[in-house]
Amino acid sequence: MNAAPRNAGPKKWIVGLDLGPRSSGAIRFAKWLANSCEDQLVGVHVLEEAHLRPALRYHVLGELQTNALTTARAVIANAGATPDFAVVEVIEGHTAEDSLAAAATYRMCHGIVVGRNAPRDGRTLLRLGRVARRLLRTLPAPIAVVPPDLDLATSCTGPVVLACSIDEDGAAAAEFARGLAARLGRGLELVHVAPMPDHHSAQYLPHETLAKLRIDTQTETQARLAAWAQAHDLGDATAVVLLGTIVEQVSEYAESRDAAVIVTGSRRLSGFERLLLASAGSELAAHARRPVLVVPPS
């Protein structure tokens, strides 16, 4: 029998409120976590310094705080989530992302839920938004990024999908996904995407050889995935190997399974490396039609 995951109990989440439509999906997702897992929610709106300074020419700080808090509570009420939020607060800070991370530490929360710019089927050029993008770059805690038009009443009825990397950088995500699936009462399915082995050789190798390369790659990777799953107490989970690009393959698989949420880990990159290299977690969060939860490495 698998040991119970260390994160099996109820969690506490900071829910970032931008007071616009982008918050809607994040609030609904957080409400769903509260109702399904008895998780606690803390709603936080940040009055950023750059926006606050010009407004203070015409209003006192207390007035701005009161107006923002009234609007934040109205946004939550419009989502039918008022009873689910233990606390709703307005704080001042230099940037929203730093203030949300600080609030998560101060409130001893397990993660942060934020909305993204682009809807599920949107073509918006700026898909994530500044706050989600920077939180995913620094990963002060597990970060859930939710499409603004997510409707949990008609979708996301399937399993938790773990997009796994089959290395130790994915160990924390594996444990988090196992605990989340147990708390939700959903199945857990592992997906590992291997690169196509014929990318550079397709022009000069026979089709029969390319077909064998694909089969061999899938077979070998399936064995590695099974061993990794066993080592991380995930041996009972469905495990699938796909070939291609991570964002496309994981997104399509999650859609086909009507996944409740996609969980993925993050590589141990330096700050400079994160500026240069695109994160698979960030790309998934920007494009997937499901909530994406990115877990920092241990």
C-alpha positions in Angstrom: 0.0 0.0 0.0 1.3 3.5 -0.9 2.1 5.8 2.0 -0.2 8.8 2.5 1.4 11.9 0.9 2.7 14.5 3.3 0.4 17.1 1.8 -2.8 15.1 2.2 -4.5 17.6 4.6 -6.5 20.7 3.7 -4.5 23.6 2.2 -4.6 27.4 2.5 -4.4 29.4 -0.7 -3.8 33.1 -1.5 -6.2 34.1 -4.3 -4.9 37.1 -6.2 -7.7 39.5 -7.0 -7.2 42.0 -9.8 -10.8 43.2 -9.5 -11.4 42.6 -13.2 -12.7 39.7 -15.4 -9.3 38.0 -15.1 -10.1 37.1 -11.5 -13.3 35.2 -12.3 -11.7 31.9 -13.2 -9.3 32.0 -10.3 -12.1 32.6 -7.8 -14.2 29.8 -9.2 -11.2 27.4 -9.1 -10.4 28.4 -5.6 -14.1 28.0 -4.6 -14.0 24.5 -6.1 -10.9 23.6 -4.1 -12.6 24.9 -0.9 -15.8 22.9 -1.6 -14.0 19.7 -2.7 -11.0 19.6 -0.3 -12.1 21.9 2.6 -9.2 24.2 1.7 -9.0 27.7 3.1 -9.0 30.8 0.9 -7.5 34.2 1.5 -8.4 36.8 -1.1 -5.8 39.5 -1.6 -5.8 42.6 -3.8 -2.6 44.6 -4.1 -2.6 48.4 -4.4 0.6 48.7 -6.4 2.9 51.6 -5.8 2.9 52.8 -9.4 -0.9 52.9 -9.5 -1.4 54.2 -6.0 0.9 57.2 -6.2 -1.1 59.2 -8.8 -4.4 58.3 -7.1 -3.2 59.7 -3.8 -3.2 63.2 -5.4 -7.0 63.1 -5.2 -7.8 60.6 -2.5 -6.5 59.7 1.0 -5.1 56.2 1.4 -7.9 55.0 3.6 -10.5 55.9 1.0 -8.7 54.0 -1.7 -8.3 51.0 0.6 -12.0 51.0 1.5 -13.1 51.3 -2.1 -10.8 48.5 -3.2 -12.0 46.2 -0.4 -15.6 46.9 -1.3 -14.9 46.0 -5.0 -12.9 42.9 -4.0 -15.8 41.6 -1.9 -18.3 42.4 -4.7 -16.1 40.4 -7.3 -16.1 37.4 -4.9 -19.8 37.7 -4.3 -20.5 37.8 -8.0 -18.7 34.4 -8.3 -20.9 33.0 -5.5 -17.8 32.5 -3.3 -18.3 34.8 -0.4 -18.8 31.9 2.2 -15.6 30.2 0.9 -13.2 33.1 1.7 -12.0 33.2 5.3 -10.3 36.5 4.7 -10.4 39.3 2.1 -7.8 42.0 2.3 -6.3 44.9 0.5 -2.5 45.5 0.9 -0.1 48.0 -0.5 3.1 46.9 -2.2 5.7 47.7 -4.8 4.5 45.0 -7.2 1.6 42.6 -7.0 3.7 39.5 -7.5 6.1 40.3 -4.6 3.2 41.3 -2.4 1.3 38.1 -3.1 4.4 36.0 -2.4 4.9 37.9 0.9 1.2 37.4 1.8 1.6 33.7 1.2 4.5 33.6 3.6 2.8 35.8 6.2 -0.4 33.9 6.1 1.4 30.5 6.0 -0.3 29.5 2.8 0.6 26.5 0.7 0.1 28.1 -2.7 -1.2 31.0 -4.8 -4.0 31.1 -7.3 -4.1 33.7 -10.0 -5.9 34.3 -13.3 -4.3 34.7 -16.7 -5.1 37.1 -19.5 -6.2 34.8 -22.3 -9.6 32.9 -22.2 -9.7 29.2 -22.9 -10.1 29.7 -26.6 -8.7 33.2 -26.9 -6.0 34.4 -29.3 -4.7 37.1 -27.0 -1.1 38.0 -27.7 -0.4 38.6 -24.0 -1.6 35.3 -22.7 -0.3 35.1 -19.1 -0.2 38.7 -17.8 2.7 40.2 -15.9 1.8 39.0 -12.4 1.3 35.3 -13.4 4.4 35.4 -15.6 6.7 36.7 -12.8 5.2 34.4 -10.2 6.0 31.5 -12.4 9.5 32.7 -13.0 10.3 32.9 -9.2 7.9 30.2 -7.9 7.8 31.3 -4.3 5.2 28.5 -3.8 3.0 26.3 -5.9 1.3 28.6 -8.4 -2.1 27.8 -10.0 -2.9 29.7 -13.2 -6.5 29.7 -14.3 -8.2 30.8 -17.5 -10.6 33.7 -16.8 -13.6 31.9 -18.4 -13.1 28.5 -16.7 -16.5 26.9 -16.0 -16.1 24.0 -13.5 -19.8 23.2 -13.7 -19.5 21.9 -17.3 -15.9 20.7 -17.5 -12.9 19.5 -15.6 -14.7 16.4 -14.4 -11.8 14.0 -15.0 -8.5 13.1 -13.3 -5.5 15.1 -12.1 -2.9 15.0 -14.9 0.7 15.1 -13.8 3.0 16.3 -16.6 6.2 14.6 -15.3 9.9 15.0 -16.3 11.1 11.6 -14.9 13.9 13.2 -12.8 14.3 14.5 -9.3 13.2 18.0 -10.3 9.8 16.5 -10.6 9.7 14.8 -7.2 7.9 17.7 -5.5 5.3 17.9 -8.2 4.7 14.2 -8.0 4.0 14.4 -4.3 1.8 17.4 -4.7 -0.2 15.8 -7.5 -0.7 12.6 -5.5 -2.0 14.5 -2.5 -4.3 16.7 -4.6 -5.8 13.7 -6.4 -6.4 12.0 -3.1 -8.0 15.1 -1.6 -10.2 15.6 -4.7 -11.2 11.9 -4.9 -10.0 11.9 -8.5 -7.7 9.5 -10.4 -4.1 10.5 -11.1 -2.7 10.1 -14.6 1.0 10.6 -15.5 2.0 12.0 -18.8 5.6 12.2 -20.0 6.4 13.7 -23.4 9.5 12.5 -25.2 10.9 14.4 -28.2 10.3 12.9 -31.6 13.4 10.8 -32.4 13.2 11.5 -36.1 13.2 15.3 -36.1 16.6 15.7 -37.9 16.7 12.4 -39.7 13.3 12.3 -41.4 14.7 13.5 -44.7 17.1 10.6 -45.3 15.8 7.6 -43.3 13.3 5.1 -44.7 9.8 5.3 -43.2 10.2 1.8 -41.7 13.3 3.0 -39.8 11.5 6.1 -38.5 8.6 3.9 -37.4 11.0 1.6 -35.4 12.7 4.6 -33.9 9.4 5.9 -32.6 8.4 2.5 -31.2 11.8 2.0 -29.5 11.7 5.5 -28.0 8.2 5.0 -26.7 9.0 1.6 -25.3 12.2 2.7 -23.6 10.6 5.8 -22.2 7.6 3.9 -20.9 10.0 1.7 -18.9 11.8 4.7 -17.4 8.4 6.3 -16.6 7.2 3.1 -14.8 10.4 3.0 -12.8 10.2 6.7 -11.9 6.5 6.3 -10.9 7.3 3.3 -8.7 10.1 5.2 -7.0 7.8 8.1 -6.1 4.8 6.0 -4.9 2.9 6.5 -8.1 3.0 2.9 -9.3 -0.9 2.6 -9.3 -1.4 5.7 -11.5 -2.1 5.4 -15.2 1.2 6.3 -17.0 1.3 7.4 -20.6 4.2 8.3 -22.9 3.6 10.7 -25.8 5.9 11.9 -28.5 6.1 15.5 -29.6 6.2 18.9 -27.9 5.2 19.2 -24.3 2.7 22.0 -24.5 0.8 20.5 -27.4 0.8 16.9 -26.3 -0.1 17.5 -22.6 -2.8 20.0 -23.5 -4.4 17.7 -25.9 -4.2 14.8 -23.5 -5.7 16.8 -20.7 -8.6 17.8 -23.0 -9.2 14.3 -24.1 -9.5 13.2 -20.4 -11.4 16.3 -19.3 -8.7 16.8 -16.7 -9.6 18.6 -13.5 -6.1 20.2 -13.3 -2.7 19.8 -14.9 0.2 19.6 -12.3 3.8 20.0 -13.4 7.1 20.7 -11.9 9.8 23.2 -12.6 13.5 22.7 -13.3 16.2 24.1 -11.0 17.2 27.1 -13.0 19.1 30.2 -11.9 17.5 33.6 -12.2 19.6 34.4 -15.3 18.6 31.0 -16.9 14.9 31.7 -16.2 15.3 35.0 -18.1 16.7 33.2 -21.2 14.8 29.8 -21.2 11.1 29.3 -21.6 9.6 27.2 -18.9 7.4 24.3 -19.9 5.2 25.1 -16.9 4.8 28.7 -18.0 4.0 27.7 -21.5 1.4 25.2 -20.3 -0.1 27.8 -18.0 -0.3 30.3 -20.9 -2.0 27.9 -23.4 -3.8 25.1 -21.7 -7.6 25.2 -21.4 -7.4 23.7 -17.9 -6.0 25.2 -14.7 -2.3 24.6 -14.5 -0.5 24.2 -11.1 3.3 24.6 -11.2 5.2 23.2 -8.2 8.7 24.4 -7.4 11.4 21.7 -6.9 12.1 20.6 -3.3 
